[in-house]
Amino acid sequence: MIRSLYICSAISAASLFAACSQADTPADHSAPAAPETQTEYFPQIISPDEARVVPFPGHDTTILAEAGDAASELSITSLIVHPRTMGAPPHQHANEDEYFIVLEGGVSFLNGEDVVHATPGTIAILPRGHWHGFWNANEEEAHLMLIVAPGEFGSFFDEVVMNIREENADSPQRIGAIIAETAATRNVTVDMSRLPAEAAALLGPPPAE
């Protein structure tokens, strides 16, 4: 009994000491940390005539959604690839993944070393670090939807057009070089040596020296 009382007294004393110690600690009256500022996003319903058209060389480009439109930071672009034209030369991204959905017509995708002829309904999932490209070798135009994640790369199309206009470039060779140079600033590597023969035929003979 005496031992039990002693234990209870010791526990009570320890609890009292802890309470007093906490009471002696000065209260923290500093202002609470401000919450991190978060971007507020708003819904958008965009009709076809409201979408932004970019006069990108090689295919009609319409910007449907940009990285700053939502927290997911995706970009969505509509591409019309004209008959017997190049869509994009062989290239690989260091920072982005691309998703192509064929809506109308047909295109050929370079997938590593393979060529895949895609019809409407086909989706091409092309992760970063992977060689790919596409072209339309058919006699009718093709309509593609392009989704890029993260979508900051979507501004590439605007940047290419701006660089072409600044230089007033008008030859296909120089325009192609500007596209490759602009891509390089975004850690995208272009390698024309990987272009298959069927796609190279769309570019015509090389310029005379």
C-alpha positions in Angstrom: 0.0 0.0 0.0 2.8 2.4 1.0 4.7 1.5 -2.2 1.5 2.2 -4.3 1.1 5.6 -2.6 4.8 6.4 -3.3 4.5 5.5 -7.0 1.3 7.7 -7.3 3.0 10.6 -5.5 6.0 10.3 -7.8 3.8 10.3 -10.9 1.9 13.3 -9.6 5.1 15.2 -8.9 6.5 14.4 -12.4 3.2 15.6 -14.0 3.3 18.8 -11.9 6.9 19.5 -12.9 6.1 19.0 -16.6 3.1 21.3 -16.4 5.2 24.0 -14.6 8.0 23.6 -17.2 5.5 24.2 -20.0 4.1 27.2 -18.2 7.5 28.7 -17.9 8.0 28.4 -21.6 7.2 31.8 -23.2 4.2 31.7 -25.5 4.9 32.0 -29.2 2.9 35.1 -30.3 4.5 35.3 -33.8 2.2 35.4 -36.8 1.4 32.0 -38.3 3.3 31.2 -41.5 1.5 32.5 -44.6 0.0 29.7 -46.8 1.7 29.1 -50.1 0.2 31.2 -52.8 -1.8 29.0 -55.2 -2.8 30.0 -58.7 -6.5 30.1 -59.2 -7.8 28.5 -62.4 -11.2 29.1 -64.0 -13.2 26.9 -66.4 -13.2 27.7 -70.0 -15.4 26.6 -72.9 -13.7 27.4 -76.1 -15.5 27.3 -79.5 -13.6 26.5 -82.7 -13.6 30.1 -83.8 -12.1 31.2 -80.5 -9.1 29.0 -80.6 -5.8 30.6 -81.4 -4.2 29.8 -84.8 -0.4 29.8 -85.2 1.0 30.1 -88.7 3.5 27.3 -88.1 5.4 26.2 -91.3 4.4 22.7 -92.5 1.0 22.3 -90.9 -1.9 24.3 -89.7 -1.6 24.7 -85.9 -4.4 25.7 -83.6 -3.7 26.1 -79.8 -6.7 24.6 -77.9 -5.3 24.6 -74.3 -2.0 26.0 -72.8 0.0 25.0 -69.8 -1.3 28.0 -67.8 -4.9 27.1 -68.2 -5.1 24.5 -65.4 -2.9 22.9 -62.7 -2.3 19.8 -64.9 -0.1 22.1 -67.1 -1.0 20.2 -70.3 -1.0 21.8 -73.8 -3.5 20.6 -76.4 -2.9 21.4 -80.1 -4.9 20.7 -83.3 -2.7 19.9 -86.3 -3.7 19.7 -89.9 -0.9 18.0 -91.9 -1.3 18.6 -95.6 -0.9 15.9 -98.2 2.6 14.7 -98.9 4.2 16.9 -96.3 6.5 16.4 -93.3 4.9 16.8 -89.9 8.0 16.6 -87.7 11.5 15.3 -88.4 13.0 12.6 -86.2 13.6 14.1 -82.8 13.5 13.3 -79.1 12.5 15.4 -76.1 14.4 15.5 -72.8 11.6 17.0 -70.8 8.2 16.3 -72.4 6.0 13.4 -73.3 3.8 13.6 -76.4 0.5 12.0 -77.2 -0.9 12.1 -80.7 -4.5 11.1 -81.6 -5.3 10.6 -85.3 -8.8 12.2 -85.9 -9.0 12.2 -89.7 -6.9 10.9 -92.6 -3.7 9.0 -92.0 -0.1 9.7 -91.0 3.0 7.7 -90.6 4.8 7.7 -87.3 8.5 7.0 -86.7 8.6 5.0 -83.6 12.3 4.4 -82.8 13.5 2.5 -85.8 10.0 1.4 -86.9 7.5 3.1 -89.2 3.8 2.7 -88.3 1.0 3.8 -90.6 -1.8 5.2 -88.5 -5.4 5.5 -89.3 -8.2 7.5 -87.5 -8.6 6.4 -83.9 -4.9 5.6 -83.5 -3.2 7.1 -80.4 0.6 7.4 -80.3 2.1 7.6 -76.8 5.7 9.0 -77.3 7.6 9.4 -74.0 10.6 11.6 -73.5 14.0 10.2 -74.5 12.4 8.3 -77.4 13.1 9.0 -81.1 9.9 9.8 -83.1 8.5 11.9 -85.9 5.6 11.9 -88.3 4.6 12.8 -91.9 1.6 12.5 -94.3 2.5 10.6 -97.4 -1.1 10.4 -98.5 -3.1 12.4 -101.0 -5.5 13.8 -98.4 -4.9 15.9 -95.4 -4.7 14.5 -91.9 -6.1 15.9 -88.7 -4.2 15.2 -85.4 -4.7 16.1 -81.8 -1.4 16.7 -79.9 -1.2 16.6 -76.1 2.1 17.6 -74.5 3.0 17.1 -70.8 4.3 19.3 -69.3 2.7 21.7 -71.6 5.1 24.6 -71.5 6.6 23.2 -74.8 3.3 24.3 -76.5 4.8 27.8 -76.8 7.5 26.3 -79.1 5.2 26.9 -82.1 4.9 30.6 -81.4 8.7 30.9 -80.8 9.5 29.3 -84.2 7.1 31.7 -86.0 8.7 34.6 -84.2 12.2 33.5 -85.1 11.3 33.0 -88.8 9.7 36.5 -89.0 12.7 38.1 -87.3 15.1 36.6 -89.8 12.6 36.9 -92.7 13.6 33.4 -93.7 11.9 32.1 -96.8 13.8 29.0 -98.0 12.7 25.5 -96.7 16.2 24.7 -95.7 16.6 27.8 -93.6 13.2 27.4 -92.0 14.0 23.8 -91.2 17.2 25.0 -89.6 15.4 27.5 -87.5 13.0 24.9 -86.3 15.9 22.6 -85.2 17.8 25.5 -83.6 14.7 26.6 -81.6 14.1 23.0 -80.6 17.6 22.7 -79.3 17.0 25.6 -76.9 14.3 23.4 -75.3 16.4 20.3 -75.0 14.9 18.7 -78.1 17.4 16.9 -80.4 16.7 16.6 -84.2 18.5 14.0 -86.2 17.7 14.0 -89.9 19.9 10.9 -90.5 17.1 8.9 -88.9 14.6 10.0 -91.5 13.2 7.0 -93.4 13.3 7.0 -97.2 9.6 7.4 -97.6 9.6 10.6 -95.5 12.8 11.9 -97.1 11.1 11.7 -100.5 8.5 14.3 -99.4 11.3 16.9 -99.0 12.4 16.7 -102.6 15.9 16.8 -103.9 18.5 18.6 -101.8 19.4 22.1 -102.9 22.1 22.5 -105.6 25.4 23.6 -104.2 
